[in-house]
Amino acid sequence: MPQTVEAVYHNGIVELKCKPKGIRRSRALVVFLDDADDAEERSAVDLEKVKKRKSSVDEWIGVIEGVELGDWKAERRVKIQGKAHESVD
């Protein structure tokens, strides 16, 4: 039965934090997780920077205002399917 054992990798060596129970020899997979220090740095967000930045919605306001979009997905699908049928003939 598969087991998960925490380990640390350094200098080409994988050190298991504890010995797996009942396993003398087995195939294994190694998944490298983010380093805890790196993960903390990436999750830090500068709130002031985010507040000053325009959202993607703000950027599009005025561009699509007053435009009749209709069922653009259906129109696109018809165009794509029509091209496929035309090339078969």
N, C-alpha and C positions, 0 to 999 in steps of 0.2 A: 504494500500500500504506500502511495506517495507521502512523503513527509517534507515539511519545510523547516529548515534550520537557518537561523541568522548567521551571517558570516561577514568578514571584513577582508577586502582585497588590498594588498599593498606589495609593490615590487615583484609582481608575477606570482604571488602566493595568495591562495584563498584560505583563510583561517576560519574554521567553524567555531562558533561561540560555545557549542555543546555537541556532544557525540550523539548521532542519530540512534534511536533505539531499535534493536533487532536488525540492523543492516551491517553486513560484513563487507559486501561488495555490491555495487550498483552503478548504473548509469546516472548521470546528474546533469541538470541544466543550471547555468549560472546567469542570473539576471542582475545587471548592474543598476542600482537605484541611484537617484540623485544624492549627492553629498548633502548632509543636513545643513551645512553652512551655506552652500550655494542656493538651496531651496529657500532659506530665509531671506537672502538678498534679493532673489527674484520676486518674492511675494510683496516686498515693500513697494508701496505706491505713493507717489507725491500727489497728495490731494489737490494742492493749489494748481499744479500743472494740468490735472484732469479737469478742474473747474474752468480753466481758461481756454481749453481746447473746444473747438466746435464739434458737435456730434455729427454723424453722417446724415442724420435727419435734417439738422440745421443747414447743412451744405446743399441739400436738395430742395429746400423750401423756396418757392419762387420759380424753380425750373419746371416742376410738374404742376404748378398751380394753374387751374383752369384747363388742363389737358384731359380729354376723354380717353381713358385707358382701355375701356371695353374689356373684352376677354382676350387679352394679348397672348395668353398661354395657348388657347385654342387656335388662334390665328397662326402662331408660330408652328404649332404641331401640324397644321394643314400644309403650310409651306414646306416643312421638312418632309412630310409624307409624300407630297406632290413631287418633289425633286427625286425621291427614291423611285417612284413609279415611272417618271419620265425617263430615267436612265436605263430602266429595264427594257423599254421598247427599242 
